[in-house]
């Protein structure tokens, strides 16, 4: 089924319809109201709905956008989507790739493999136009709604005012039938880089706008280019200072052209000028159709705090990075993955709001700063701002073709990887000194195939609740464990016949016990079972005193 067919069957995806809330004298209270129906807002709604949280999405449009926009989705995003039940259609439709190549003029200076090791269910990346991604999430939401999940989505519902009353939030919502008022225990703003909620609350969005411009063109063509990420510095075509080529589904290719800060945007977006640049890059004799085009600038910004009172920010509303590195939608979904289980515990009265919401700020600001740092470094390398910077870049490019030591200095966009929450207040100090650094407290769990079939990420965590998981490797533990009102499901494995398990979770240790959060990040680990230590670690991981 084509995207157009799916879009039509989804009947505008979520058209405006008058809600019962608009006909009542008193505002209706919802547990969570999400402003913004893009992939981040709908992803959070899906996650919360699976956990039984009553959630309402308010969007000023009536459906998904039709421009390609974000196209690269990383392994961690796919693992999150898999837990939410919508990864399979994404991977089936998406273009899977692990290999990238970097060129300087006509010469390939090096290539890289983003997933050189085996044993992961999900690939390093897929390329998939954002409307497909949004549709896959929305179709999963529709399926859950049909099963009675407490998720509402309202199109043409624009939020015009927000008031945090201390114990709840009041929103004034404008519709084609006029305004009405709705209340929320918590409000999550997922309304993009130009967040109206952020503006209403007078909260800042500080950072840097880089003085350069890039033209995106999605073209449909038959081509023999491999399914790899190709990036050129000083491309021989002369169609831009740098170029990027990616394959997408449906014979659509994403082309990026660096066109300079002084470019006339109106002129550059004229079809004949876009087509001229495309033809310069792919060849004058290659037939293509122009699908979509846009111009963007690099911006790296974030809020100083990701929540204030009962209003929380996620995705581009909280932080913004340049597209090189595919850190926008990927980091946004990591925001919601971090937030959903915390809101569930808070709303169920099992954890203090202050501690868990503070940890959301700390952990996701840490992630945003990591993304901004990597994005800024890539931007500075791709677009040198001084003569000495350009001399350095060109010297690195010249050396990288022949010398291994120079290749790590080449930066065409460090691609998205999951954040490790080093220093999080929810972490218990590491008690497995011989354990692998990659699975230390704060790290996302590493996948691996299990004896008898399936993968570890499929067994860890539970999208339908906020349970913790205990992973026991070659050591005894209780069958189940509960502490501070938190159920901890137990998974026992042996490394005797699984070298990947040993390498990724034991290292030189003979045995291990891991406490794993609902978002599949490691909260604590030990060399063996210690009930008191596990109990204290659970308390710490939900924002309580140990």
Secondary structure, 3 states (H helix, E strand, C coil): CCHHHHHHHCCCCCCCCCCHHHHCCCCEEEEEEEECCCHHHHHHHHHHHHCCCCEEEECCCCCCCCCCCCCEEEHHHHHHHHHHCCHHHHHHHCEEECEEEEEECCEEEEEEECCCCCCCCCCCEEECCHHHHHHHHHHHHHHHHHCCCCEEEECCCEEEEEEECCCCEEEEEEECCEEEEEEEEEEEECCCCCCHHHHHCCCCCEEEECCCCEEEEEEECCCCCCCCEEEEECCCCCCCCEEEEEEECCCEEEEEEECCCCCCHHHHCCHHHHHHHHHHHHCCCCCCEEEEEEEECCEEEECCCCEECCEEECHHHCEECCCCCCCHHHHHHHHHHHHHHHHHHHHCCCCCHHHHHHHHHHHHHHHHHHHHHHHHHHHHHHCCCCHHHHHHHHHHHHHHCCCHHHHCCCCCCCCCCCCCCCCCCCCCCCECCCCCHHHCCCCECCCCECCCCCEHHHHCCCCCCCCEEEEEECCCCCCEEEECCEEEEEEEECCCCCHHHHHHHHCCCCCEEEEECCCCEEEEEECCCCHHHHHHHHHHHCCCCC
